Amino acid sequence: MPLNRTLRYSHKKTKNKIPQIIKDFIIPLLPVVVAIVGIMASTYMQYLSSQSQDDLKRFEVTFAIKQKAYASFMLTLSDSYDSAHSKNKDRLFKDLDQMETIFYSIEPFLDDYHDTRNSVYNLIQDYKQFCLSTIDGKLDTDTQIDSYLYFKQTLKSILYNNLFRDKVEVNLSKTRYLMKKY
């Protein structure tokens, strides 16, 4: 019987140890764990808030610049076609120079990852060739109008999406096809 009593006593002792462990270690550590989790969550929320404020400030500062440059670029694009169509070489060269200058003010905002800067620059160079072909009378009216509308729509789409929307990949294969005509 002494063995049986020892087992019972040992069982009672173990049974009493579990609440004692909870009382001595887990309960005192619980507030510390909760405090650490709270501090970590608070730090993360501050980080997210700071990021949001940085993004908002960047947007506030750059939006007006982008908007003005975009509007000027598109206006100059239209003016340059009018100059080419009316065969006014002096005005055409001024318009094309102004368009390229405006492009340089837009360029820092264009996506570098998809090589958008070079694509837009090359498209502008192709457009210049188109204008010179138009002024020289090498293109019939339908081709002029179709090509102008294509250039206008393509540049508008690329610039608008890169300046004011999420970055998008643009397919410029049709431009290369059009340039074979000039």
Short mmCIF file of the C-alpha atoms (twelve columns), coordinates in Angstrom:
data_MODEL
# 
_entry.id   MODEL 
# 
loop_
_atom_site.group_PDB 
_atom_site.id 
_atom_site.type_symbol 
_atom_site.label_atom_id 
_atom_site.label_alt_id 
_atom_site.label_comp_id 
_atom_site.label_asym_id 
_atom_site.label_seq_id 
_atom_site.Cartn_x 
_atom_site.Cartn_y 
_atom_site.Cartn_z 
_atom_site.pdbx_PDB_model_num 
ATOM 1   C CA . MET A 1   0.000  0.000  0.000   1 
ATOM 2   C CA . PRO A 2   2.748  2.495  0.557   1 
ATOM 3   C CA . LEU A 3   3.456  2.483  -3.166  1 
ATOM 4   C CA . ASN A 4   -0.163 3.278  -3.909  1 
ATOM 5   C CA . ARG A 5   -0.120 6.189  -1.474  1 
ATOM 6   C CA . THR A 6   3.080  7.497  -3.006  1 
ATOM 7   C CA . LEU A 7   1.520  7.400  -6.460  1 
ATOM 8   C CA . ARG A 8   -1.553 9.225  -5.216  1 
ATOM 9   C CA . TYR A 9   0.587  11.793 -3.459  1 
ATOM 10  C CA . SER A 10  2.748  12.196 -6.580  1 
ATOM 11  C CA . HIS A 11  -0.368 12.605 -8.720  1 
ATOM 12  C CA . LYS A 12  -1.764 15.239 -6.343  1 
ATOM 13  C CA . LYS A 13  1.570  17.023 -6.322  1 
ATOM 14  C CA . THR A 14  1.688  17.100 -10.160 1 
ATOM 15  C CA . LYS A 15  -1.939 18.123 -10.297 1 
ATOM 16  C CA . ASN A 16  -1.180 21.045 -7.992  1 
ATOM 17  C CA . LYS A 17  1.920  22.040 -9.993  1 
ATOM 18  C CA . ILE A 18  -0.023 22.937 -13.173 1 
ATOM 19  C CA . PRO A 19  -2.154 25.637 -11.522 1 
ATOM 20  C CA . GLN A 20  0.951  26.779 -9.690  1 
ATOM 21  C CA . ILE A 21  2.845  27.156 -13.041 1 
ATOM 22  C CA . ILE A 22  -0.071 29.089 -14.497 1 
ATOM 23  C CA . LYS A 23  -0.224 31.285 -11.422 1 
ATOM 24  C CA . ASP A 24  3.537  31.853 -11.150 1 
ATOM 25  C CA . PHE A 25  4.631  32.225 -14.781 1 
ATOM 26  C CA . ILE A 26  1.885  32.515 -17.360 1 
ATOM 27  C CA . ILE A 27  -0.374 35.055 -15.641 1 
ATOM 28  C CA . PRO A 28  2.494  37.476 -14.846 1 
ATOM 29  C CA . LEU A 29  3.842  37.165 -18.420 1 
ATOM 30  C CA . LEU A 30  0.467  37.681 -20.079 1 
ATOM 31  C CA . PRO A 31  0.375  41.483 -19.595 1 
ATOM 32  C CA . VAL A 32  3.931  41.727 -20.900 1 
ATOM 33  C CA . VAL A 33  3.014  39.763 -24.039 1 
ATOM 34  C CA . VAL A 34  -0.108 41.888 -24.544 1 
ATOM 35  C CA . ALA A 35  1.967  45.058 -24.086 1 
ATOM 36  C CA . ILE A 36  4.592  43.906 -26.597 1 
ATOM 37  C CA . VAL A 37  1.924  43.012 -29.169 1 
ATOM 38  C CA . GLY A 38  0.266  46.389 -28.580 1 
ATOM 39  C CA . ILE A 39  3.533  48.259 -29.060 1 
ATOM 40  C CA . MET A 40  4.304  46.331 -32.234 1 
ATOM 41  C CA . ALA A 41  0.818  46.963 -33.644 1 
ATOM 42  C CA . SER A 42  1.014  50.649 -32.741 1 
ATOM 43  C CA . THR A 43  4.435  50.986 -34.382 1 
ATOM 44  C CA . TYR A 44  3.196  49.290 -37.543 1 
ATOM 45  C CA . MET A 45  0.116  51.530 -37.695 1 
ATOM 46  C CA . GLN A 46  2.317  54.627 -37.307 1 
ATOM 47  C CA . TYR A 47  4.522  53.366 -40.131 1 
ATOM 48  C CA . LEU A 48  1.495  52.878 -42.410 1 
ATOM 49  C CA . SER A 49  0.152  56.305 -41.493 1 
ATOM 50  C CA . SER A 50  3.506  57.906 -42.247 1 
ATOM 51  C CA . GLN A 51  3.677  56.160 -45.620 1 
ATOM 52  C CA . SER A 52  0.171  57.368 -46.475 1 
ATOM 53  C CA . GLN A 53  1.040  60.936 -45.530 1 
ATOM 54  C CA . ASP A 54  4.205  60.800 -47.657 1 
ATOM 55  C CA . ASP A 55  2.248  59.485 -50.645 1 
ATOM 56  C CA . LEU A 56  -0.434 62.139 -50.218 1 
ATOM 57  C CA . LYS A 57  2.123  64.947 -50.005 1 
ATOM 58  C CA . ARG A 58  3.952  63.638 -53.069 1 
ATOM 59  C CA . PHE A 59  0.643  63.558 -54.944 1 
ATOM 60  C CA . GLU A 60  -0.262 67.102 -53.846 1 
ATOM 61  C CA . VAL A 61  3.087  68.489 -54.953 1 
ATOM 62  C CA . THR A 62  3.353  66.710 -58.305 1 
ATOM 63  C CA . PHE A 63  -0.249 66.664 -59.540 1 
ATOM 64  C CA . ALA A 64  -0.434 70.302 -60.639 1 
ATOM 65  C CA . ILE A 65  2.924  70.041 -62.409 1 
ATOM 66  C CA . LYS A 66  1.881  66.874 -64.219 1 
ATOM 67  C CA . GLN A 67  -1.528 68.265 -65.142 1 
ATOM 68  C CA . LYS A 68  -0.126 71.491 -66.594 1 
ATOM 69  C CA . ALA A 69  2.612  69.710 -68.554 1 
ATOM 70  C CA . TYR A 70  0.188  67.090 -69.880 1 
ATOM 71  C CA . ALA A 71  -2.310 69.713 -71.064 1 
ATOM 72  C CA . SER A 72  0.463  71.785 -72.693 1 
ATOM 73  C CA . PHE A 73  1.899  68.723 -74.405 1 
ATOM 74  C CA . MET A 74  -1.435 67.668 -75.880 1 
ATOM 75  C CA . LEU A 75  -2.190 71.243 -77.008 1 
ATOM 76  C CA . THR A 76  1.210  71.537 -78.673 1 
ATOM 77  C CA . LEU A 77  0.658  68.174 -80.357 1 
ATOM 78  C CA . SER A 78  -2.556 69.515 -81.919 1 
ATOM 79  C CA . ASP A 79  -0.918 72.813 -82.856 1 
ATOM 80  C CA . SER A 80  1.976  71.026 -84.532 1 
ATOM 81  C CA . TYR A 81  -0.386 68.977 -86.680 1 
ATOM 82  C CA . ASP A 82  -2.265 72.149 -87.647 1 
ATOM 83  C CA . SER A 83  1.066  73.723 -88.626 1 
ATOM 84  C CA . ALA A 84  2.061  70.704 -90.685 1 
ATOM 85  C CA . HIS A 85  -1.337 70.435 -92.334 1 
ATOM 86  C CA . SER A 86  -1.338 74.147 -93.231 1 
ATOM 87  C CA . LYS A 87  2.287  73.783 -94.449 1 
ATOM 88  C CA . ASN A 88  3.631  76.438 -92.069 1 
ATOM 89  C CA . LYS A 89  7.208  75.226 -91.555 1 
ATOM 90  C CA . ASP A 90  8.340  77.955 -89.159 1 
ATOM 91  C CA . ARG A 91  5.422  77.418 -86.812 1 
ATOM 92  C CA . LEU A 92  5.786  73.641 -87.137 1 
ATOM 93  C CA . PHE A 93  9.406  73.712 -85.997 1 
ATOM 94  C CA . LYS A 94  8.514  75.959 -83.054 1 
ATOM 95  C CA . ASP A 95  5.648  73.651 -82.083 1 
ATOM 96  C CA . LEU A 96  7.809  70.521 -82.355 1 
ATOM 97  C CA . ASP A 97  10.573 72.119 -80.288 1 
ATOM 98  C CA . GLN A 98  8.044  73.215 -77.681 1 
ATOM 99  C CA . MET A 99  6.525  69.718 -77.607 1 
ATOM 100 C CA . GLU A 100 9.935  68.164 -76.972 1 
ATOM 101 C CA . THR A 101 10.681 70.732 -74.258 1 
ATOM 102 C CA . ILE A 102 7.409  69.905 -72.537 1 
ATOM 103 C CA . PHE A 103 8.257  66.212 -72.821 1 
ATOM 104 C CA . TYR A 104 11.428 66.891 -70.826 1 
ATOM 105 C CA . SER A 105 9.323  68.360 -68.023 1 
ATOM 106 C CA . ILE A 106 7.107  65.250 -68.059 1 
ATOM 107 C CA . GLU A 107 9.941  62.751 -68.407 1 
ATOM 108 C CA . PRO A 108 10.870 62.484 -64.693 1 
ATOM 109 C CA . PHE A 109 7.345  61.300 -63.932 1 
ATOM 110 C CA . LEU A 110 7.314  58.532 -66.531 1 
ATOM 111 C CA . ASP A 111 7.856  54.913 -65.612 1 
ATOM 112 C CA . ASP A 112 11.378 53.668 -66.154 1 
ATOM 113 C CA . TYR A 113 10.585 50.008 -65.506 1 
ATOM 114 C CA . HIS A 114 8.662  49.464 -68.740 1 
ATOM 115 C CA . ASP A 115 11.040 51.739 -70.659 1 
ATOM 116 C CA . THR A 116 8.190  54.204 -71.115 1 
ATOM 117 C CA . ARG A 117 10.511 57.198 -71.285 1 
ATOM 118 C CA . ASN A 118 12.343 55.889 -74.313 1 
ATOM 119 C CA . SER A 119 9.132  54.648 -75.913 1 
ATOM 120 C CA . VAL A 120 7.484  58.070 -75.627 1 
ATOM 121 C CA . TYR A 121 10.617 59.833 -76.838 1 
ATOM 122 C CA . ASN A 122 10.821 57.508 -79.847 1 
ATOM 123 C CA . LEU A 123 7.134  58.021 -80.517 1 
ATOM 124 C CA . ILE A 124 7.666  61.793 -80.492 1 
ATOM 125 C CA . GLN A 125 10.529 61.386 -82.966 1 
ATOM 126 C CA . ASP A 126 8.259  59.277 -85.174 1 
ATOM 127 C CA . TYR A 127 5.579  61.945 -84.887 1 
ATOM 128 C CA . LYS A 128 8.088  64.578 -86.003 1 
ATOM 129 C CA . GLN A 129 8.854  62.483 -89.072 1 
ATOM 130 C CA . PHE A 130 5.143  62.205 -89.711 1 
ATOM 131 C CA . CYS A 131 4.747  66.000 -89.509 1 
ATOM 132 C CA . LEU A 132 7.643  66.529 -91.925 1 
ATOM 133 C CA . SER A 133 6.111  64.032 -94.345 1 
ATOM 134 C CA . THR A 134 2.787  65.848 -94.008 1 
ATOM 135 C CA . ILE A 135 4.276  69.266 -94.682 1 
ATOM 136 C CA . ASP A 136 6.138  67.912 -97.713 1 
ATOM 137 C CA . GLY A 137 2.858  66.560 -99.112 1 
ATOM 138 C CA . LYS A 138 4.022  62.935 -99.141 1 
ATOM 139 C CA . LEU A 139 0.842  61.667 -97.495 1 
ATOM 140 C CA . ASP A 140 -2.744 61.755 -98.671 1 
ATOM 141 C CA . THR A 141 -5.362 63.357 -96.417 1 
ATOM 142 C CA . ASP A 142 -6.839 60.092 -95.112 1 
ATOM 143 C CA . THR A 143 -3.412 58.766 -94.132 1 
ATOM 144 C CA . GLN A 144 -2.594 62.081 -92.466 1 
ATOM 145 C CA . ILE A 145 -5.754 62.081 -90.404 1 
ATOM 146 C CA . ASP A 146 -5.499 58.389 -89.458 1 
ATOM 147 C CA . SER A 147 -1.850 58.739 -88.501 1 
ATOM 148 C CA . TYR A 148 -2.410 61.940 -86.542 1 
ATOM 149 C CA . LEU A 149 -5.295 60.412 -84.616 1 
ATOM 150 C CA . TYR A 150 -3.221 57.334 -83.892 1 
ATOM 151 C CA . PHE A 151 -0.289 59.381 -82.589 1 
ATOM 152 C CA . LYS A 152 -2.579 61.598 -80.546 1 
ATOM 153 C CA . GLN A 153 -4.468 58.677 -79.007 1 
ATOM 154 C CA . THR A 154 -1.314 56.660 -78.318 1 
ATOM 155 C CA . LEU A 155 0.557  59.537 -76.696 1 
ATOM 156 C CA . LYS A 156 -2.535 60.555 -74.748 1 
ATOM 157 C CA . SER A 157 -3.020 57.022 -73.463 1 
ATOM 158 C CA . ILE A 158 0.619  56.476 -72.509 1 
ATOM 159 C CA . LEU A 159 1.060  59.845 -70.833 1 
ATOM 160 C CA . TYR A 160 -2.268 59.837 -69.036 1 
ATOM 161 C CA . ASN A 161 -1.793 56.323 -67.704 1 
ATOM 162 C CA . ASN A 162 1.747  57.037 -66.573 1 
ATOM 163 C CA . LEU A 163 1.067  60.420 -65.046 1 
ATOM 164 C CA . PHE A 164 -2.334 59.933 -63.457 1 
ATOM 165 C CA . ARG A 165 -3.095 56.214 -63.217 1 
ATOM 166 C CA . ASP A 166 -1.319 53.020 -62.342 1 
ATOM 167 C CA . LYS A 167 1.659  52.199 -64.472 1 
ATOM 168 C CA . VAL A 168 0.740  50.169 -67.535 1 
ATOM 169 C CA . GLU A 169 2.725  48.434 -70.198 1 
ATOM 170 C CA . VAL A 170 2.107  49.895 -73.610 1 
ATOM 171 C CA . ASN A 171 2.383  48.050 -76.883 1 
ATOM 172 C CA . LEU A 172 3.933  50.285 -79.524 1 
ATOM 173 C CA . SER A 173 4.131  47.747 -82.351 1 
ATOM 174 C CA . LYS A 174 1.614  49.662 -84.488 1 
ATOM 175 C CA . THR A 175 3.865  52.717 -84.370 1 
ATOM 176 C CA . ARG A 176 6.674  50.812 -86.039 1 
ATOM 177 C CA . TYR A 177 4.211  49.671 -88.704 1 
ATOM 178 C CA . LEU A 178 3.022  53.229 -89.312 1 
ATOM 179 C CA . MET A 179 6.581  54.538 -89.553 1 
ATOM 180 C CA . LYS A 180 7.289  52.292 -92.539 1 
ATOM 181 C CA . LYS A 181 4.894  54.541 -94.477 1 
ATOM 182 C CA . TYR A 182 7.036  57.650 -93.935 1 
# 
